[in-house]
Every structure is written in C-alpha cells, then in structure tokens.
Amino acid sequence: MTQFRTRITHFSNTIFDGSYVEKSQCIFTLIALTLGCFAILLSFTLLLTDAASNINRQGYVELLEISSVCSLYSLILTMIGNFIKDRESRWYAHVCVFSYVMVNVFILFYIGVYSMGTGIALAGAPIIGLILFDRRLIFTSLGSGLLIFIAFNVFMLTNNLEYAPIVQNQAEPYRDPIWLMTMLTFVSGHLGLLVFIGHTSISRWKEREAQVTFLSTTDPLTHLSNRRHLMEHYQQEYQRAIRQQSPLSIFLVDLDHFKQVNDTFGHLSGDEALKVAAWTLKDTLRETDLVGRYGGEEFLVILPDTDGRAAIQVADRFRRALQANAIELPDGQRLTITASIGLNTSIPKSLTDLDHFLASADKALYQAKNNGRNQVTIAVENEQAA
Ligand SMILES: Nc1nc2c(ncn2[C@@H]2O[C@H](COP(=O)(O)OP(=O)(O)OP(=O)(O)O)[C@@H](O)[C@H]2O)c(=O)[nH]1
C-alpha cells in the first residue's frame, strides 16, 4: 500500500512538475495502457457476441485494429521521449498533444461522435491540457481537432462516411448494451485522468494557498504572527471590545540588553534567545490570546476579554518564566534573558483611540526600562483600572 502511494505521488509530481517531455510521456503511457485494455475488451466482445446481435462485426474489427495500432503508437511515442535531450522540447509536446486529439477523434468517430464519450473527451481534454501544458499548445491542437471533427461531419452529411460504423442501428446506438459498454470503457480512462488531475490540482492549490497565508502572516524566525497580521488582529479585537464593551488588555515585551546578547554570544545565539522568548510567551497565553513579533526584539500580546489585574498576572508569569529558563547555547554556555513589559488595559470607547492605546503601552515599556528593566509597568492613565 505504501509503495502504491509512493508511486502515485511520484506520478503526480512528474505529471505536474516534470518537464514537457516527462508530462507527455506520463499521459501517453496512460493512453497506451487504456487503449491496450480497450483493445482486449473489443476482442472479447467479438468472441462472445454472436453474428445476430446489433453490433457490426466488421466495424468492431476495424476499431480493434485502430485501438491496437494507437496503443502501440503511444508506447513508441513514450519511448522516443527517452531519447530527447531537450526535456522542455515543445515539438515533442506538440506531437503528443496532437496525436492525443487524433486518436480520440478517430475512436470516437467509430463509437459515435454524438455520445457521452465525446462530451467527456471534449470537455476534459482541454482542461487537462491547460493545467499541464502551455495555452498556445493546447489551443492549436484543439483548433486542429475541431477542424477534423467538422471534416468528419461534412463527410457523413454527404454520405461519404458511415456514422458510428460499429453499430447496425446507427440512428439509436444507445439501445445496444454492447455499444454502451464499449463507449463507457473507452471513456473511463479519460474520466479517471480528469478526476485525478482535478483532485490533485485542487489539493495542490489548497496547499499553496495555506502556504501563502502562512508566509504572509508569520514571522519566519519565531513562527509567531508577523507585525501585519498582529495589527489586523489588534484592530479586530479593539472593535470587538468597543461593540461588546468588554475589557481589552495589551502588553509590549522588549528583551533587555539584547544588543549585548548579540555582541557577546553572537547573532545565532541572539536568534535562539528570540525563539525561546517566543515559545515562553506562547506557553503563557490562552488559545484566544494572540502574540506576535512587533519589531526586532519586541513582541506584542493581545488579551481579549481580560482586565488589567488578570493581564498583569499573565505578563508577570511570562517575565518570571523567561528569567527562570536559562538558554543552553551550542558551546555549553547558559544564557539568561529578561524582559521589560509595558501594559495597557481599557474598555475601549472609540476606534480613534486605537493608536493612542498602543502608544501608551509603549510609553509604559519605556518607563519599565528606565526603572531598571525586568519588570511590568502599567500605562499611567490606567494604573487605577489595573
Ligand atoms: N539576533 C537577532 N538580533 C536582533 C534581531 N532583531 C533585532 N535584533 C537586535 O536587537 C538589538 C536591540 O538593541 P537595542 O534596541 O539597542 O536595545 P537593547 O540592547 O535590547 O537594550 P534595551 O532594550 O534598552 O534593554 C539590536 O542589536 C538588534 O540588532 C533578530 O532577528 N535577531
């Protein structure tokens, strides 16, 4: 099972990220297999149905020959791909895509162009092509395929070609279960590929979207929210607190003497210290609180539905935890870092105070630094509230 999954992953990686030659080879290996199986089914159909049934045996023999030749041709085309040095060769991709169109048009003509099979192939092939190849390449092949399709129509209308030569009653081929089986078997390969490509494209698209969201909202060093995401969240929480008239607390954390940490232990150790501070903050907070990197060695914590008293407890719990967790450096030395914290709390009234609320927390932080660092200071205007 694991091996099967690995093969599927390898196949999907090649079909999506491989070179033009590799992508074409993948598709043509599938076509060779599908047509091979289709030819086997046709042989059984010929063996097991009697001459009296509604199928045209001569038409079936021709279809069997065409499918076998096309299967062999697909296999040869796949093998030729191995000898092509330019892996992004456009002419090889052109030959493959055009061959794909031709193979389909021919077989569908034998089965009956006005069938569900044609619908699936016509709708599916361009979608698969546009996902995997270049637009120009697909539009040229699609154009030539449609021209051939129209040519077949003209020949049929002028009675130069027989419509759906594999059935006796061409006006109502769908009344024949063997015809239906033949069409469904031919279509199943296209349908399978269409579902596979669709499913993989959507999964990849979702994965990329999640990645982009992660990268645009996360600080790469600490994996906390970055400043942009943090400020968005701050504004949302501020608005919510105004609406619900609930308390909102924030605190700004600045690591003490961080320049000295960098100068003494090196920048990598400084980075390590930043990560430890980030994890300690995360550990201290609730699920609903948000912490992010506000600047170089500064963090902002947003505590919704939290009054000053509770916020001081959280801030001080973090301050003590940080001081207690000495960081083990790669050379065995132990580094203790401390932080100064400026806190503000309020039941906000108006969005116009948003910046002022944060600026007051910043002032309180400045005060904490001036008072000797490694402490929590509350913004003057809210000392009573806390
Ligand atoms: N290693 C590392 N250092 C950083 C990063 N971002 C900012 N810094 C450093 O943090 C230091 C901040 O120094 P200062 O603003 O002078 O403050 P301080 O030395 O912490 O002193 P006080 O804040 O007054 O306690 C600078 O040396 C920056 O280079 C980072 O991502 N990694």
The ligand as a MOL file (V3000), in Angstrom:
LIG
                    3D

  0  0  0     0  0            999 V3000
M  V30 BEGIN CTAB
M  V30 COUNTS 32 34 0 0 0
M  V30 BEGIN ATOM
M  V30 1 N 19.8450 38.0060 16.7930 0
M  V30 2 C 18.9340 38.9100 16.4590 0
M  V30 3 N 19.0210 40.1560 16.9250 0
M  V30 4 C 18.1010 41.0580 16.5900 0
M  V30 5 C 17.0290 40.7080 15.7460 0
M  V30 6 N 16.2560 41.8250 15.5960 0
M  V30 7 C 16.8250 42.8170 16.3140 0
M  V30 8 N 17.9380 42.3760 16.9300 0
M  V30 9 C 18.8990 43.1000 17.7590 0
M  V30 10 O 18.2960 43.5610 18.9490 0
M  V30 11 C 19.1050 44.6100 19.4410 0
M  V30 12 C 18.2260 45.6720 20.0570 0
M  V30 13 O 19.0860 46.5390 20.7010 0
M  V30 14 P 18.6330 47.9020 21.3900 0
M  V30 15 O 17.3800 48.4200 20.6980 0
M  V30 16 O 19.7840 48.8110 21.4350 0
M  V30 17 O 18.1660 47.5170 22.7910 0
M  V30 18 P 18.7800 46.5470 23.8930 0
M  V30 19 O 20.2110 46.2600 23.6820 0
M  V30 20 O 17.8730 45.3420 23.9870 0
M  V30 21 O 18.6630 47.3910 25.1940 0
M  V30 22 P 17.3470 47.6910 25.9960 0
M  V30 23 O 16.1630 47.4470 25.1120 0
M  V30 24 O 17.4640 49.1300 26.3890 0
M  V30 25 O 17.3630 46.7590 27.1560 0
M  V30 26 C 19.9390 45.1240 18.2680 0
M  V30 27 O 21.2890 44.7860 18.4970 0
M  V30 28 C 19.3930 44.3600 17.0810 0
M  V30 29 O 20.4160 44.0400 16.1480 0
M  V30 30 C 16.9700 39.3770 15.2390 0
M  V30 31 O 16.0830 38.9860 14.4890 0
M  V30 32 N 17.9330 38.5090 15.6200 0
M  V30 END ATOM
M  V30 BEGIN BOND
M  V30 1 1 1 2
M  V30 2 2 2 3
M  V30 3 1 2 32
M  V30 4 1 3 4
M  V30 5 2 4 5
M  V30 6 1 4 8
M  V30 7 1 5 6
M  V30 8 1 5 30
M  V30 9 2 6 7
M  V30 10 1 7 8
M  V30 11 1 8 9
M  V30 12 1 9 10
M  V30 13 1 9 28
M  V30 14 1 10 11
M  V30 15 1 11 12
M  V30 16 1 11 26
M  V30 17 1 12 13
M  V30 18 1 13 14
M  V30 19 2 14 15
M  V30 20 1 14 16
M  V30 21 1 14 17
M  V30 22 1 17 18
M  V30 23 2 18 19
M  V30 24 1 18 20
M  V30 25 1 18 21
M  V30 26 1 21 22
M  V30 27 2 22 23
M  V30 28 1 22 24
M  V30 29 1 22 25
M  V30 30 1 26 27
M  V30 31 1 26 28
M  V30 32 1 28 29
M  V30 33 2 30 31
M  V30 34 1 30 32
M  V30 END BOND
M  V30 END CTAB
M  END
